[in-house]
Amino acid sequence: MTATAIRWIAPDWPLAGRVKVVSTLRSGGVSEGAYASLNLADHVGDRPGAVAANRQRLREAAQLPAEPLWLEQVHGVDVVRHANAATGVRADAAVAFEPGRVCAVMTADCLPVVLADRDGKRVAVAHAGWRGLLGGVLEATVAELGGKACDLHAWLGPAIGPDAFEVGAEVREAYVARVRGSEACFQGNDRGRYFADLYRLARLVLESTGVGEVHGGGWCTHRDRERYFSFRRDGVTGRMATLAWLA
């Protein structure tokens, strides 16, 4: 951490010296009201000046080597190469093969996933809400990274937890039809709906692609109001960011 008020989570994984990762919390910015305080999204109704100030604060606090590639996320499966894209490109994942190119996704309950090879030569960040995860955004990201999937490490950042993420039977049925072993990721409740374990679903998908090791998980953005924005909890709210780059 730095001496500023901005705080973040960094992975506890073997790639810490080769791949830099910052997953922000909600404190340390200048936004007010529903967006208090480190909102990094410019599409949720916050003041543009506050978002710009927050992004500048993050750049300085985290010592980012460059401006992040901010995506227009649409809960899809498109993956872009950082070197060939510009901020605002419509995609839900980005990959980079050159040091200093900062890939980023924004979340407020959806699952951010960082992928990198053990040699620190390939890195990606994906936005994996239930729609993107079901649609194949992680498989598409692994494919875009190239190389052997068994050489990849994945880190699962803060997302809505399995005791708070309620979905309909149609979501469960779609996963059961597509993701082997996913039946155990859903627990029925007395409303005829299901609580879904997004972390466990992501692990199943990553394992099916052959990713070597999966780290992280275990947070709940919905239940921890002090640390995280949550769209499901609040509706109008800010966004955290998960950023990764090659050292």
ZAKE-440946 format. One line per field, with one value per residue (C-alpha): residue number from 1; residue in three letters; y, z, x. Coordinates in steps of 0.02 Angstrom, whole numbers. Layout:
<nodes>
tilum	NUM;...
ronu	ALA;...
y	Y;...
z	Z;...
x	X;...
</nodes>
This chain:
<nodes>
tilum	1;2;3;4;5;6;7;8;9;10;11;12;13;14;15;16;17;18;19;20;21;22;23;24;25;26;27;28;29;30;31;32;33;34;35;36;37;38;39;40;41;42;43;44;45;46;47;48;49;50;51;52;53;54;55;56;57;58;59;60;61;62;63;64;65;66;67;68;69;70;71;72;73;74;75;76;77;78;79;80;81;82;83;84;85;86;87;88;89;90;91;92;93;94;95;96;97;98;99;100;101;102;103;104;105;106;107;108;109;110;111;112;113;114;115;116;117;118;119;120;121;122;123;124;125;126;127;128;129;130;131;132;133;134;135;136;137;138;139;140;141;142;143;144;145;146;147;148;149;150;151;152;153;154;155;156;157;158;159;160;161;162;163;164;165;166;167;168;169;170;171;172;173;174;175;176;177;178;179;180;181;182;183;184;185;186;187;188;189;190;191;192;193;194;195;196;197;198;199;200;201;202;203;204;205;206;207;208;209;210;211;212;213;214;215;216;217;218;219;220;221;222;223;224;225;226;227;228;229;230;231;232;233;234;235;236;237;238;239;240;241;242;243;244;245;246;247
ronu	MET;THR;ALA;THR;ALA;ILE;ARG;TRP;ILE;ALA;PRO;ASP;TRP;PRO;LEU;ALA;GLY;ARG;VAL;LYS;VAL;VAL;SER;THR;LEU;ARG;SER;GLY;GLY;VAL;SER;GLU;GLY;ALA;TYR;ALA;SER;LEU;ASN;LEU;ALA;ASP;HIS;VAL;GLY;ASP;ARG;PRO;GLY;ALA;VAL;ALA;ALA;ASN;ARG;GLN;ARG;LEU;ARG;GLU;ALA;ALA;GLN;LEU;PRO;ALA;GLU;PRO;LEU;TRP;LEU;GLU;GLN;VAL;HIS;GLY;VAL;ASP;VAL;VAL;ARG;HIS;ALA;ASN;ALA;ALA;THR;GLY;VAL;ARG;ALA;ASP;ALA;ALA;VAL;ALA;PHE;GLU;PRO;GLY;ARG;VAL;CYS;ALA;VAL;MET;THR;ALA;ASP;CYS;LEU;PRO;VAL;VAL;LEU;ALA;ASP;ARG;ASP;GLY;LYS;ARG;VAL;ALA;VAL;ALA;HIS;ALA;GLY;TRP;ARG;GLY;LEU;LEU;GLY;GLY;VAL;LEU;GLU;ALA;THR;VAL;ALA;GLU;LEU;GLY;GLY;LYS;ALA;CYS;ASP;LEU;HIS;ALA;TRP;LEU;GLY;PRO;ALA;ILE;GLY;PRO;ASP;ALA;PHE;GLU;VAL;GLY;ALA;GLU;VAL;ARG;GLU;ALA;TYR;VAL;ALA;ARG;VAL;ARG;GLY;SER;GLU;ALA;CYS;PHE;GLN;GLY;ASN;ASP;ARG;GLY;ARG;TYR;PHE;ALA;ASP;LEU;TYR;ARG;LEU;ALA;ARG;LEU;VAL;LEU;GLU;SER;THR;GLY;VAL;GLY;GLU;VAL;HIS;GLY;GLY;GLY;TRP;CYS;THR;HIS;ARG;ASP;ARG;GLU;ARG;TYR;PHE;SER;PHE;ARG;ARG;ASP;GLY;VAL;THR;GLY;ARG;MET;ALA;THR;LEU;ALA;TRP;LEU;ALA
y	0;181;326;393;347;235;51;-105;-294;-379;-566;-686;-790;-844;-710;-557;-507;-522;-470;-318;-324;-193;-225;-66;-43;96;217;352;454;616;555;586;510;342;348;380;382;299;272;240;224;366;285;271;452;517;688;675;784;669;515;598;647;471;396;517;474;290;316;406;292;129;201;141;141;207;253;94;31;68;-42;-20;-180;-262;-432;-512;-621;-507;-495;-359;-345;-193;-143;-134;-52;120;170;146;-9;-126;-284;-379;-433;-369;-454;-382;-454;-301;-232;-77;-95;-88;-198;-158;-207;-123;-219;-199;-382;-463;-565;-492;-626;-597;-724;-728;-854;-913;-825;-655;-630;-634;-553;-528;-461;-520;-461;-619;-588;-735;-693;-675;-826;-931;-861;-907;-749;-845;-975;-834;-745;-903;-932;-752;-768;-915;-1037;-1181;-1157;-1265;-1128;-999;-941;-861;-746;-716;-542;-476;-523;-557;-707;-871;-821;-662;-701;-755;-812;-894;-1075;-1030;-974;-1136;-1238;-1145;-1178;-1360;-1385;-1305;-1322;-1496;-1515;-1349;-1426;-1412;-1225;-1187;-1199;-1187;-1070;-1055;-932;-1059;-977;-1018;-947;-963;-979;-872;-912;-1098;-1084;-986;-1118;-1254;-1157;-1119;-1300;-1356;-1248;-1325;-1171;-1231;-1143;-1038;-919;-794;-787;-786;-603;-537;-365;-371;-396;-281;-106;-19;-95;-126;-54;-173;-150;-284;-204;-21;-4;167;146;162;35;-38;-81;-229;-186;-293;-265;-349;-282
z	0;-16;106;23;77;-74;-32;-139;-140;-221;-257;-146;-287;-360;-496;-383;-443;-628;-642;-552;-498;-409;-363;-288;-140;-132;-16;-52;-188;-205;-266;-154;-112;-192;-277;-121;-142;-265;-408;-566;-691;-804;-858;-694;-667;-561;-596;-737;-640;-490;-597;-680;-510;-444;-592;-569;-385;-429;-558;-430;-282;-376;-481;-640;-787;-906;-918;-907;-1058;-998;-1087;-1127;-1043;-1106;-1016;-1175;-1226;-1338;-1296;-1361;-1373;-1279;-1414;-1545;-1444;-1380;-1221;-1242;-1352;-1325;-1244;-1081;-1073;-1127;-1150;-1157;-1208;-1179;-1010;-945;-1037;-903;-934;-830;-796;-682;-568;-431;-398;-559;-548;-607;-663;-693;-799;-826;-876;-751;-845;-835;-1023;-1048;-945;-959;-857;-887;-829;-783;-727;-740;-921;-980;-883;-957;-1130;-1128;-1088;-989;-1125;-1253;-1144;-1120;-1308;-1345;-1225;-1325;-1267;-1152;-1033;-904;-890;-838;-663;-627;-485;-437;-369;-261;-318;-246;-130;-137;7;-81;-268;-303;-478;-563;-611;-793;-747;-656;-801;-926;-824;-792;-979;-1018;-870;-809;-622;-598;-511;-345;-371;-342;-180;-184;-69;-5;-144;-282;-334;-310;-230;-354;-312;-445;-381;-392;-565;-625;-553;-647;-810;-786;-743;-899;-1005;-925;-825;-709;-545;-480;-333;-239;-211;-48;-36;-47;-121;-75;111;141;115;188;65;-96;-216;-253;-392;-325;-153;-200;-383;-409;-359;-414;-483;-423;-545;-562;-658;-712;-810;-843;-738
x	0;49;41;-118;-295;-319;-312;-319;-303;-154;-147;-53;18;186;186;196;370;329;147;77;-105;-211;-393;-463;-578;-708;-616;-489;-574;-671;-841;-991;-1158;-1195;-1024;-920;-782;-661;-782;-682;-825;-879;-1043;-1140;-1196;-1053;-978;-849;-727;-737;-705;-556;-486;-510;-419;-276;-266;-259;-122;-15;-50;-24;119;39;160;27;-157;-262;-357;-533;-660;-845;-904;-1062;-1066;-1004;-857;-753;-567;-451;-263;-205;-80;-218;-356;-406;-497;-684;-671;-819;-752;-753;-571;-401;-233;-58;110;218;276;189;23;-112;-264;-419;-598;-725;-843;-973;-1024;-963;-804;-637;-515;-329;-235;-47;85;214;356;271;261;72;-65;-253;-398;-576;-747;-843;-1019;-1137;-1182;-1003;-945;-1085;-1052;-868;-770;-639;-615;-598;-469;-366;-369;-315;-169;-105;28;-10;-156;-68;65;-66;-109;-278;-328;-510;-542;-685;-861;-1032;-1026;-1123;-1239;-1297;-1301;-1480;-1528;-1677;-1696;-1661;-1484;-1450;-1518;-1409;-1252;-1295;-1315;-1147;-1027;-990;-1010;-1099;-1251;-1158;-1132;-1317;-1414;-1604;-1698;-1877;-1922;-1900;-1737;-1553;-1398;-1254;-1069;-987;-813;-841;-918;-765;-649;-742;-730;-545;-507;-599;-484;-329;-271;-134;-173;-317;-296;-405;-592;-687;-742;-920;-949;-1133;-1109;-961;-1029;-876;-753;-849;-974;-1118;-1245;-1360;-1362;-1376;-1430;-1351;-1169;-988;-867;-702;-564;-448;-290;-143;17;183;325
</nodes>
